[in-house]
Amino acid sequence: MKASREDQHERDDHRGTRKWAGQSLQRLIDQRHRDSQAEAYEREKHHRAGALLCASGALSAQGPECQSGDRKPGFEEERACSVMPGGLFCGAALIGYRHGSERGTMVQESIRVLALRHIMCEYLGAFERFFKDAGSQITYVDVSAGGELPRSHDSYDLLTILGGPMSVNDPDGWLVAEKRFVREAIERDKPVLGLCLGAQMIASSLGAIVAPGKRKEVGFMEIDVGDAAASDPLLRHFARPRQMVFQLHGEGFELPPGAVRLASSALYPNQAFRIGRRCWGFQFHVEIDRPMLLEWIREYWGNPAALAPDSYARIILKEADARLPKLERMAHSVATDILKIARGENPG
């Protein structure tokens, strides 16, 4: 389909402003690389301690907004958080959920979701709300801050590997341990979903090369959705031939052995892949929602209220009102289907 003049003008605007997008992000990454592991641990510990002091019912692990006592939209009062060995547990419904009329109700199996987190502001986002609505149990493990990985892969039903500003090529010991854990999960045919750094983690754990790209991808951008996505259990919901997503990365990866490419872009040919029947890697962020976007702006660019009118972060925020509702609908479809796969059901 031929692009309209308005669409073409919008893409030209993107190209004109995107060259400034990665400067402050790179400064943050450089600073984090200069930090010692002890300093990083203390910083993350401070976030976790502040989160646990939130008002009753607040979701922990939400960063600055939660520390001020605010609650994220979509989280109910009965929600409680507690520290579990190796991570932070968000207690949704422990015994599943019911739907339909009171008479003849159906009880849905509660799925245990393990989320490997690398920085406090990059959590499950919209997925967390959808997982919670489906009665799932969510356990966060803050691996970069010393959180212990589970000793058994039988302790969870779905593994999610989240984003972060570090590189999988960094020499930190926790990265080596996490890649080994991810590889073991894939070998055991556990359902696995890696997002951004998480996709790179999957690729690296299976021996593929991860390296910096020519330029960063930052903001709302289109990816090319391949023919293989039409029959894929998760990407079948994506628009073809192009889908708008959110990007925040400067590295890319080669396809791991046996992987099927599902999506690409001009700068990064491997945007989404599937390995076997139950493992996916997305270079982009399908889980983004407005609360998490605001935290990313605050973490990577500064106070959203103090942004310069012509800053790239301000442009991202202006686009968010139009882009995020469609992305959240897509995220809901992906979350629904990955939970079905974790239950052993056919998502089709």
C-alpha atoms as a printed R data frame, in Angstrom:
    type eleno elety resid chain resno       x       y      z
1   ATOM     1    CA   MET     A     1   0.000   0.000  0.000
2   ATOM     2    CA   LYS     A     2   1.388   3.385 -0.984
3   ATOM     3    CA   ALA     A     3   2.128   5.621  1.988
4   ATOM     4    CA   SER     A     4   0.042   8.786  2.264
5   ATOM     5    CA   ARG     A     5   1.699  12.190  2.085
6   ATOM     6    CA   GLU     A     6   0.953  12.655  5.804
7   ATOM     7    CA   ASP     A     7   2.607   9.317  6.675
8   ATOM     8    CA   GLN     A     8   5.643  10.197  4.576
9   ATOM     9    CA   HIS     A     9   5.917  13.599  6.267
10  ATOM    10    CA   GLU     A    10   5.758  11.901  9.690
11  ATOM    11    CA   ARG     A    11   8.566   9.502  8.746
12  ATOM    12    CA   ASP     A    12  10.671  12.396  7.469
13  ATOM    13    CA   ASP     A    13  10.196  14.126 10.839
14  ATOM    14    CA   HIS     A    14  11.369  10.958 12.581
15  ATOM    15    CA   ARG     A    15  14.529  10.801 10.496
16  ATOM    16    CA   GLY     A    16  15.256  14.471 11.128
17  ATOM    17    CA   THR     A    17  15.066  14.217 14.906
18  ATOM    18    CA   ARG     A    18  16.297  10.683 15.625
19  ATOM    19    CA   LYS     A    19  19.978  11.572 15.283
20  ATOM    20    CA   TRP     A    20  19.820  13.256 18.720
21  ATOM    21    CA   ALA     A    21  18.016  10.378 20.406
22  ATOM    22    CA   GLY     A    22  20.882   8.371 21.883
23  ATOM    23    CA   GLN     A    23  23.139  11.005 23.409
24  ATOM    24    CA   SER     A    24  21.779  11.083 26.971
25  ATOM    25    CA   LEU     A    25  21.123   7.350 26.903
26  ATOM    26    CA   GLN     A    26  24.766   6.699 26.033
27  ATOM    27    CA   ARG     A    27  25.910   8.951 28.877
28  ATOM    28    CA   LEU     A    28  23.851   6.889 31.304
29  ATOM    29    CA   ILE     A    29  25.273   3.619 29.950
30  ATOM    30    CA   ASP     A    30  28.824   4.957 30.202
31  ATOM    31    CA   GLN     A    31  28.197   6.040 33.793
32  ATOM    32    CA   ARG     A    32  26.778   2.650 34.715
33  ATOM    33    CA   HIS     A    33  29.842   0.978 33.242
34  ATOM    34    CA   ARG     A    34  32.001   3.172 35.459
35  ATOM    35    CA   ASP     A    35  30.042   2.259 38.567
36  ATOM    36    CA   SER     A    36  31.454  -0.482 40.737
37  ATOM    37    CA   GLN     A    37  29.266  -3.516 41.393
38  ATOM    38    CA   ALA     A    38  28.949  -2.455 45.016
39  ATOM    39    CA   GLU     A    39  27.596   0.958 44.022
40  ATOM    40    CA   ALA     A    40  25.137  -0.613 41.608
41  ATOM    41    CA   TYR     A    41  23.948  -2.985 44.314
42  ATOM    42    CA   GLU     A    42  23.440  -0.159 46.793
43  ATOM    43    CA   ARG     A    43  21.462   1.831 44.235
44  ATOM    44    CA   GLU     A    44  19.161  -1.089 43.455
45  ATOM    45    CA   LYS     A    45  18.802  -1.928 47.159
46  ATOM    46    CA   HIS     A    46  17.653   1.653 47.782
47  ATOM    47    CA   HIS     A    47  14.985   1.305 45.090
48  ATOM    48    CA   ARG     A    48  13.751  -1.981 46.542
49  ATOM    49    CA   ALA     A    49  13.639  -0.617 50.078
50  ATOM    50    CA   GLY     A    50  11.682   2.425 48.933
51  ATOM    51    CA   ALA     A    51   9.268   0.254 46.981
52  ATOM    52    CA   LEU     A    52   8.455  -1.871 50.029
53  ATOM    53    CA   LEU     A    53   7.499   1.284 51.954
54  ATOM    54    CA   CYS     A    54   4.789   2.151 49.443
55  ATOM    55    CA   ALA     A    55   1.231   2.690 50.561
56  ATOM    56    CA   SER     A    56  -0.749  -0.502 51.155
57  ATOM    57    CA   GLY     A    57  -1.694  -2.156 47.881
58  ATOM    58    CA   ALA     A    58   0.980  -0.400 45.822
59  ATOM    59    CA   LEU     A    59   2.994  -2.434 43.398
60  ATOM    60    CA   SER     A    60   6.592  -2.735 44.475
61  ATOM    61    CA   ALA     A    61   9.522  -2.446 42.097
62  ATOM    62    CA   GLN     A    62   8.048   0.534 40.298
63  ATOM    63    CA   GLY     A    63  10.785   3.066 40.959
64  ATOM    64    CA   PRO     A    64  10.324   6.759 41.842
65  ATOM    65    CA   GLU     A    65   6.540   7.012 41.406
66  ATOM    66    CA   CYS     A    66   5.939   4.096 43.726
67  ATOM    67    CA   GLN     A    67   8.416   5.430 46.283
68  ATOM    68    CA   SER     A    68   6.351   8.590 46.586
69  ATOM    69    CA   GLY     A    69   3.371   6.459 47.604
70  ATOM    70    CA   ASP     A    70   1.504   6.613 44.284
71  ATOM    71    CA   ARG     A    71  -0.146   3.509 42.912
72  ATOM    72    CA   LYS     A    72   0.166   2.448 39.303
73  ATOM    73    CA   PRO     A    73  -3.106   2.441 37.357
74  ATOM    74    CA   GLY     A    74  -4.663  -0.971 36.994
75  ATOM    75    CA   PHE     A    75  -3.444  -2.522 40.253
76  ATOM    76    CA   GLU     A    76  -6.105  -3.397 42.784
77  ATOM    77    CA   GLU     A    77  -6.082  -2.666 46.503
78  ATOM    78    CA   GLU     A    78  -5.852  -6.336 47.458
79  ATOM    79    CA   ARG     A    79  -2.519  -6.605 45.679
80  ATOM    80    CA   ALA     A    80   0.366  -7.110 48.078
81  ATOM    81    CA   CYS     A    81   4.104  -7.421 47.667
82  ATOM    82    CA   SER     A    82   6.559  -9.399 49.698
83  ATOM    83    CA   VAL     A    83  10.189 -10.391 49.438
84  ATOM    84    CA   MET     A    84  10.799 -13.982 48.415
85  ATOM    85    CA   PRO     A    85  14.119 -15.820 48.250
86  ATOM    86    CA   GLY     A    86  15.943 -14.619 45.169
87  ATOM    87    CA   GLY     A    87  13.504 -11.889 44.217
88  ATOM    88    CA   LEU     A    88  10.396  -9.819 44.789
89  ATOM    89    CA   PHE     A    89   7.039 -11.547 44.636
90  ATOM    90    CA   CYS     A    90   3.910  -9.753 43.471
91  ATOM    91    CA   GLY     A    91   0.967 -11.710 44.786
92  ATOM    92    CA   ALA     A    92  -1.833 -11.618 42.273
93  ATOM    93    CA   ALA     A    93  -4.331 -14.465 42.697
94  ATOM    94    CA   LEU     A    94  -2.637 -17.481 44.250
95  ATOM    95    CA   ILE     A    95  -5.332 -19.973 43.260
96  ATOM    96    CA   GLY     A    96  -6.197 -18.777 39.790
97  ATOM    97    CA   TYR     A    97  -9.240 -16.815 38.686
98  ATOM    98    CA   ARG     A    98 -12.882 -17.412 37.848
99  ATOM    99    CA   HIS     A    99 -14.893 -16.178 34.933
100 ATOM   100    CA   GLY     A   100 -18.470 -16.564 33.738
101 ATOM   101    CA   SER     A   101 -21.515 -16.603 35.958
102 ATOM   102    CA   GLU     A   102 -21.356 -17.636 39.593
103 ATOM   103    CA   ARG     A   103 -23.038 -20.879 38.686
104 ATOM   104    CA   GLY     A   104 -20.876 -23.106 36.502
105 ATOM   105    CA   THR     A   105 -17.720 -21.034 36.866
106 ATOM   106    CA   MET     A   106 -14.417 -22.143 35.383
107 ATOM   107    CA   VAL     A   107 -11.227 -22.070 37.435
108 ATOM   108    CA   GLN     A   108  -8.165 -21.147 35.377
109 ATOM   109    CA   GLU     A   109  -4.736 -22.499 36.266
110 ATOM   110    CA   SER     A   110  -2.448 -19.951 37.914
111 ATOM   111    CA   ILE     A   111   0.767 -19.506 35.938
112 ATOM   112    CA   ARG     A   112   4.004 -18.756 37.802
113 ATOM   113    CA   VAL     A   113   5.876 -16.044 35.902
114 ATOM   114    CA   LEU     A   114   9.564 -15.511 36.629
115 ATOM   115    CA   ALA     A   115  10.851 -12.085 35.508
116 ATOM   116    CA   LEU     A   116  14.619 -11.489 35.357
117 ATOM   117    CA   ARG     A   117  15.078  -7.745 35.856
118 ATOM   118    CA   HIS     A   118  18.240  -5.718 35.235
119 ATOM   119    CA   ILE     A   119  17.188  -2.179 36.210
120 ATOM   120    CA   MET     A   120  14.210  -1.163 38.326
121 ATOM   121    CA   CYS     A   121  12.483   0.979 35.695
122 ATOM   122    CA   GLU     A   122  12.398  -1.824 33.106
123 ATOM   123    CA   TYR     A   123   9.804  -4.222 34.484
124 ATOM   124    CA   LEU     A   124   6.920  -6.128 32.843
125 ATOM   125    CA   GLY     A   125   4.923  -2.975 32.080
126 ATOM   126    CA   ALA     A   126   1.594  -3.731 30.393
127 ATOM   127    CA   PHE     A   127   2.322  -7.463 30.608
128 ATOM   128    CA   GLU     A   128   2.218  -7.266 34.387
129 ATOM   129    CA   ARG     A   129  -1.319  -5.916 34.366
130 ATOM   130    CA   PHE     A   130  -2.468  -8.559 31.891
131 ATOM   131    CA   PHE     A   131  -0.705 -11.383 33.739
132 ATOM   132    CA   LYS     A   132  -2.287 -10.220 36.988
133 ATOM   133    CA   ASP     A   133  -5.745 -10.110 35.423
134 ATOM   134    CA   ALA     A   134  -5.247 -13.725 34.353
135 ATOM   135    CA   GLY     A   135  -4.432 -14.746 37.936
136 ATOM   136    CA   SER     A   136  -0.715 -15.272 37.417
137 ATOM   137    CA   GLN     A   137   1.928 -15.188 40.145
138 ATOM   138    CA   ILE     A   138   4.866 -12.916 39.303
139 ATOM   139    CA   THR     A   139   8.303 -13.163 40.883
140 ATOM   140    CA   TYR     A   140  10.993 -10.592 40.021
141 ATOM   141    CA   VAL     A   141  14.645 -11.484 40.445
142 ATOM   142    CA   ASP     A   142  16.970  -8.450 40.318
143 ATOM   143    CA   VAL     A   143  19.927 -10.318 38.914
144 ATOM   144    CA   SER     A   144  22.194  -7.289 38.411
145 ATOM   145    CA   ALA     A   145  21.718  -6.308 42.059
146 ATOM   146    CA   GLY     A   146  22.618  -9.688 43.530
147 ATOM   147    CA   GLY     A   147  19.245 -11.454 43.327
148 ATOM   148    CA   GLU     A   148  19.589 -15.227 43.332
149 ATOM   149    CA   LEU     A   149  18.331 -17.248 40.405
150 ATOM   150    CA   PRO     A   150  16.089 -20.213 41.277
151 ATOM   151    CA   ARG     A   151  17.931 -23.455 41.842
152 ATOM   152    CA   SER     A   152  15.248 -25.405 39.997
153 ATOM   153    CA   HIS     A   153  13.541 -24.702 36.687
154 ATOM   154    CA   ASP     A   154  10.483 -26.438 38.113
155 ATOM   155    CA   SER     A   155   9.792 -23.370 40.287
156 ATOM   156    CA   TYR     A   156   8.220 -21.377 37.431
157 ATOM   157    CA   ASP     A   157   6.024 -21.916 34.354
158 ATOM   158    CA   LEU     A   158   7.046 -18.936 32.190
159 ATOM   159    CA   LEU     A   159  10.432 -17.184 32.040
160 ATOM   160    CA   THR     A   160  10.563 -13.540 30.973
161 ATOM   161    CA   ILE     A   161  13.907 -11.771 30.519
162 ATOM   162    CA   LEU     A   162  13.614  -7.988 30.661
163 ATOM   163    CA   GLY     A   163  15.586  -5.035 29.277
164 ATOM   164    CA   GLY     A   164  18.417  -2.931 30.669
165 ATOM   165    CA   PRO     A   165  21.175  -0.485 29.657
166 ATOM   166    CA   MET     A   166  24.064  -2.941 30.051
167 ATOM   167    CA   SER     A   167  25.569  -5.243 27.410
168 ATOM   168    CA   VAL     A   168  25.472  -9.025 27.477
169 ATOM   169    CA   ASN     A   169  29.171  -8.810 26.597
170 ATOM   170    CA   ASP     A   170  30.074  -7.131 29.907
171 ATOM   171    CA   PRO     A   171  32.382  -9.257 32.088
172 ATOM   172    CA   ASP     A   172  30.137  -9.250 35.192
173 ATOM   173    CA   GLY     A   173  29.718 -12.620 36.868
174 ATOM   174    CA   TRP     A   174  25.951 -12.295 37.170
175 ATOM   175    CA   LEU     A   175  25.668 -12.065 33.375
176 ATOM   176    CA   VAL     A   176  27.521 -15.347 32.973
177 ATOM   177    CA   ALA     A   177  25.222 -17.020 35.506
178 ATOM   178    CA   GLU     A   178  22.088 -15.567 33.920
179 ATOM   179    CA   LYS     A   179  23.050 -16.711 30.416
180 ATOM   180    CA   ARG     A   180  23.675 -20.210 31.764
181 ATOM   181    CA   PHE     A   181  20.252 -20.157 33.464
182 ATOM   182    CA   VAL     A   182  18.540 -18.981 30.249
183 ATOM   183    CA   ARG     A   183  20.258 -21.654 28.164
184 ATOM   184    CA   GLU     A   184  19.150 -24.337 30.628
185 ATOM   185    CA   ALA     A   185  15.550 -23.075 30.475
186 ATOM   186    CA   ILE     A   186  15.548 -23.296 26.665
187 ATOM   187    CA   GLU     A   187  17.093 -26.769 26.744
188 ATOM   188    CA   ARG     A   188  14.296 -27.852 29.105
189 ATOM   189    CA   ASP     A   189  11.684 -26.456 26.671
190 ATOM   190    CA   LYS     A   190  10.364 -23.945 29.191
191 ATOM   191    CA   PRO     A   191   8.284 -21.100 27.705
192 ATOM   192    CA   VAL     A   192  10.711 -18.159 27.378
193 ATOM   193    CA   LEU     A   193  10.178 -14.561 26.244
194 ATOM   194    CA   GLY     A   194  13.127 -12.157 26.019
195 ATOM   195    CA   LEU     A   195  12.585  -8.407 25.571
196 ATOM   196    CA   CYS     A   196  15.352  -6.138 24.196
197 ATOM   197    CA   LEU     A   197  18.348  -7.048 26.392
198 ATOM   198    CA   GLY     A   198  16.442 -10.256 27.101
199 ATOM   199    CA   ALA     A   199  16.413 -11.181 23.410
200 ATOM   200    CA   GLN     A   200  20.147 -10.469 23.263
201 ATOM   201    CA   MET     A   201  20.576 -12.647 26.360
202 ATOM   202    CA   ILE     A   202  18.858 -15.560 24.611
203 ATOM   203    CA   ALA     A   203  20.963 -15.100 21.483
204 ATOM   204    CA   SER     A   204  24.231 -14.839 23.420
205 ATOM   205    CA   SER     A   205  23.403 -17.800 25.650
206 ATOM   206    CA   LEU     A   206  23.059 -19.947 22.513
207 ATOM   207    CA   GLY     A   207  26.351 -18.778 20.997
208 ATOM   208    CA   ALA     A   208  25.187 -15.982 18.670
209 ATOM   209    CA   ILE     A   209  27.158 -12.734 18.383
210 ATOM   210    CA   VAL     A   210  25.756  -9.586 20.032
211 ATOM   211    CA   ALA     A   211  27.385  -6.315 18.964
212 ATOM   212    CA   PRO     A   212  26.715  -2.547 18.671
213 ATOM   213    CA   GLY     A   213  24.768  -1.424 15.616
214 ATOM   214    CA   LYS     A   214  25.547   1.463 13.273
215 ATOM   215    CA   ARG     A   215  23.066   3.674 15.111
216 ATOM   216    CA   LYS     A   216  20.739   3.352 18.069
217 ATOM   217    CA   GLU     A   217  17.035   2.756 17.648
218 ATOM   218    CA   VAL     A   218  15.151   4.936 20.131
219 ATOM   219    CA   GLY     A   219  11.448   5.796 20.133
220 ATOM   220    CA   PHE     A   220   8.386   4.688 18.194
221 ATOM   221    CA   MET     A   221   9.528   3.003 14.973
222 ATOM   222    CA   GLU     A   222   8.238   0.549 12.421
223 ATOM   223    CA   ILE     A   223   9.557  -2.971 11.962
224 ATOM   224    CA   ASP     A   224   9.087  -5.192  8.935
225 ATOM   225    CA   VAL     A   225   6.991  -8.222  9.859
226 ATOM   226    CA   GLY     A   226   7.999 -11.305  7.859
227 ATOM   227    CA   ASP     A   227   5.810 -13.956  6.258
228 ATOM   228    CA   ALA     A   228   6.744 -16.460  8.987
229 ATOM   229    CA   ALA     A   229   4.969 -14.249 11.534
230 ATOM   230    CA   ALA     A   230   1.556 -14.982 10.017
231 ATOM   231    CA   SER     A   231   1.512 -18.473 11.536
232 ATOM   232    CA   ASP     A   232   3.549 -17.662 14.651
233 ATOM   233    CA   PRO     A   233   1.634 -18.099 17.943
234 ATOM   234    CA   LEU     A   234   2.699 -14.646 19.227
235 ATOM   235    CA   LEU     A   235   3.384 -12.489 16.170
236 ATOM   236    CA   ARG     A   236   0.232 -13.503 14.290
237 ATOM   237    CA   HIS     A   237  -1.388 -10.432 15.865
238 ATOM   238    CA   PHE     A   238   1.166  -8.022 14.381
239 ATOM   239    CA   ALA     A   239   0.239  -5.852 11.419
240 ATOM   240    CA   ARG     A   240   1.865  -6.798  8.134
241 ATOM   241    CA   PRO     A   241   3.999  -5.797  6.375
242 ATOM   242    CA   ARG     A   242   4.943  -3.210  9.034
243 ATOM   243    CA   GLN     A   243   4.175  -2.791 12.716
244 ATOM   244    CA   MET     A   244   4.853   0.222 14.950
245 ATOM   245    CA   VAL     A   245   6.769  -0.698 18.120
246 ATOM   246    CA   PHE     A   246   8.908   1.045 20.746
247 ATOM   247    CA   GLN     A   247  12.691   0.772 20.565
248 ATOM   248    CA   LEU     A   248  15.435   1.574 23.090
249 ATOM   249    CA   HIS     A   249  18.702  -0.155 22.182
250 ATOM   250    CA   GLY     A   250  22.079   0.279 20.550
251 ATOM   251    CA   GLU     A   251  23.137  -3.345 20.113
252 ATOM   252    CA   GLY     A   252  21.831  -6.141 17.949
253 ATOM   253    CA   PHE     A   253  22.371  -9.856 17.528
254 ATOM   254    CA   GLU     A   254  22.864 -12.588 14.990
255 ATOM   255    CA   LEU     A   255  20.201 -15.267 14.859
256 ATOM   256    CA   PRO     A   256  20.949 -18.183 17.196
257 ATOM   257    CA   PRO     A   257  21.277 -21.616 15.575
258 ATOM   258    CA   GLY     A   258  17.885 -22.989 14.558
259 ATOM   259    CA   ALA     A   259  16.046 -19.686 15.055
260 ATOM   260    CA   VAL     A   260  13.289 -18.484 12.715
261 ATOM   261    CA   ARG     A   261  13.400 -14.768 11.869
262 ATOM   262    CA   LEU     A   262   9.992 -13.165 12.366
263 ATOM   263    CA   ALA     A   263  10.680  -9.428 12.012
264 ATOM   264    CA   SER     A   264  13.447  -7.041 10.954
265 ATOM   265    CA   SER     A   265  14.326  -3.383 10.390
266 ATOM   266    CA   ALA     A   266  16.717  -1.518  8.120
267 ATOM   267    CA   LEU     A   267  19.269  -0.988 10.915
268 ATOM   268    CA   TYR     A   268  18.805  -4.301 12.735
269 ATOM   269    CA   PRO     A   269  17.836  -7.257 10.539
270 ATOM   270    CA   ASN     A   270  16.921  -9.442 13.512
271 ATOM   271    CA   GLN     A   271  14.054  -7.825 15.429
272 ATOM   272    CA   ALA     A   272  12.132 -10.945 16.463
273 ATOM   273    CA   PHE     A   273  12.802 -14.668 16.351
274 ATOM   274    CA   ARG     A   274  11.460 -17.962 17.612
275 ATOM   275    CA   ILE     A   275  13.450 -21.020 18.656
276 ATOM   276    CA   GLY     A   276  11.565 -24.297 18.672
277 ATOM   277    CA   ARG     A   277   7.952 -24.073 19.839
278 ATOM   278    CA   ARG     A   278   8.216 -22.072 23.065
279 ATOM   279    CA   CYS     A   279  11.057 -19.517 23.006
280 ATOM   280    CA   TRP     A   280  10.863 -15.973 21.580
281 ATOM   281    CA   GLY     A   281  13.159 -12.976 21.473
282 ATOM   282    CA   PHE     A   282  11.885  -9.439 20.720
283 ATOM   283    CA   GLN     A   283  14.501  -6.712 20.205
284 ATOM   284    CA   PHE     A   284  11.750  -4.109 20.675
285 ATOM   285    CA   HIS     A   285   9.488  -3.367 23.642
286 ATOM   286    CA   VAL     A   286   5.972  -4.688 23.180
287 ATOM   287    CA   GLU     A   287   5.358  -4.380 26.955
288 ATOM   288    CA   ILE     A   288   5.645  -0.580 27.055
289 ATOM   289    CA   ASP     A   289   2.827   1.383 28.704
290 ATOM   290    CA   ARG     A   290   2.582   5.021 29.753
291 ATOM   291    CA   PRO     A   291   3.647   4.622 33.428
292 ATOM   292    CA   MET     A   292   6.765   2.733 32.400
293 ATOM   293    CA   LEU     A   293   7.499   5.144 29.545
294 ATOM   294    CA   LEU     A   294   7.441   8.035 32.022
295 ATOM   295    CA   GLU     A   295   9.887   6.173 34.259
296 ATOM   296    CA   TRP     A   296  12.205   5.574 31.296
297 ATOM   297    CA   ILE     A   297  12.079   9.255 30.367
298 ATOM   298    CA   ARG     A   298  12.930  10.156 33.967
299 ATOM   299    CA   GLU     A   299  15.740   7.578 34.191
300 ATOM   300    CA   TYR     A   300  17.352   8.161 30.792
301 ATOM   301    CA   TRP     A   301  16.573  11.797 29.951
302 ATOM   302    CA   GLY     A   302  15.459  13.572 33.139
303 ATOM   303    CA   ASN     A   303  12.319  14.981 34.745
304 ATOM   304    CA   PRO     A   304   9.547  14.817 32.091
305 ATOM   305    CA   ALA     A   305   8.161  18.163 33.300
306 ATOM   306    CA   ALA     A   306  11.520  19.875 32.703
307 ATOM   307    CA   LEU     A   307  12.251  18.610 29.192
308 ATOM   308    CA   ALA     A   308  13.114  21.156 26.535
309 ATOM   309    CA   PRO     A   309  10.258  21.660 24.036
310 ATOM   310    CA   ASP     A   310  12.390  20.411 21.138
311 ATOM   311    CA   SER     A   311  14.000  17.466 22.955
312 ATOM   312    CA   TYR     A   312  13.593  14.000 21.444
313 ATOM   313    CA   ALA     A   313  12.102  12.737 24.706
314 ATOM   314    CA   ARG     A   314   9.376  15.401 24.416
315 ATOM   315    CA   ILE     A   315   8.652  14.190 20.872
316 ATOM   316    CA   ILE     A   316   8.327  10.627 22.185
317 ATOM   317    CA   LEU     A   317   5.831  11.761 24.823
318 ATOM   318    CA   LYS     A   318   3.762  13.606 22.227
319 ATOM   319    CA   GLU     A   319   3.605  10.484 20.081
320 ATOM   320    CA   ALA     A   320   2.706   8.261 23.023
321 ATOM   321    CA   ASP     A   321  -0.966   9.269 23.206
322 ATOM   322    CA   ALA     A   322  -1.582   8.017 19.684
323 ATOM   323    CA   ARG     A   323   0.794   5.038 19.691
324 ATOM   324    CA   LEU     A   324   0.389   3.401 23.094
325 ATOM   325    CA   PRO     A   325  -3.280   2.297 22.928
326 ATOM   326    CA   LYS     A   326  -2.560   0.196 19.817
327 ATOM   327    CA   LEU     A   327   0.624  -1.213 21.353
328 ATOM   328    CA   GLU     A   328  -1.180  -2.165 24.549
329 ATOM   329    CA   ARG     A   329  -3.844  -4.045 22.589
330 ATOM   330    CA   MET     A   330  -1.097  -5.959 20.839
331 ATOM   331    CA   ALA     A   331   0.656  -6.602 24.167
332 ATOM   332    CA   HIS     A   332  -2.599  -7.996 25.565
333 ATOM   333    CA   SER     A   333  -2.801 -10.488 22.687
334 ATOM   334    CA   VAL     A   334   0.832 -11.537 23.167
335 ATOM   335    CA   ALA     A   335   0.380 -11.891 26.946
336 ATOM   336    CA   THR     A   336  -2.797 -13.948 26.522
337 ATOM   337    CA   ASP     A   337  -1.150 -16.331 24.079
338 ATOM   338    CA   ILE     A   338   2.112 -16.784 25.991
339 ATOM   339    CA   LEU     A   339   0.071 -17.735 29.084
340 ATOM   340    CA   LYS     A   340  -1.850 -20.288 27.035
341 ATOM   341    CA   ILE     A   341   1.445 -21.737 25.833
342 ATOM   342    CA   ALA     A   342   2.674 -21.896 29.458
343 ATOM   343    CA   ARG     A   343  -0.471 -23.889 30.308
344 ATOM   344    CA   GLY     A   344   0.180 -26.298 27.442
345 ATOM   345    CA   GLU     A   345  -2.769 -24.981 25.439
346 ATOM   346    CA   ASN     A   346  -2.928 -24.129 21.744
347 ATOM   347    CA   PRO     A   347  -3.160 -20.329 21.420
348 ATOM   348    CA   GLY     A   348  -4.631 -20.507 17.917
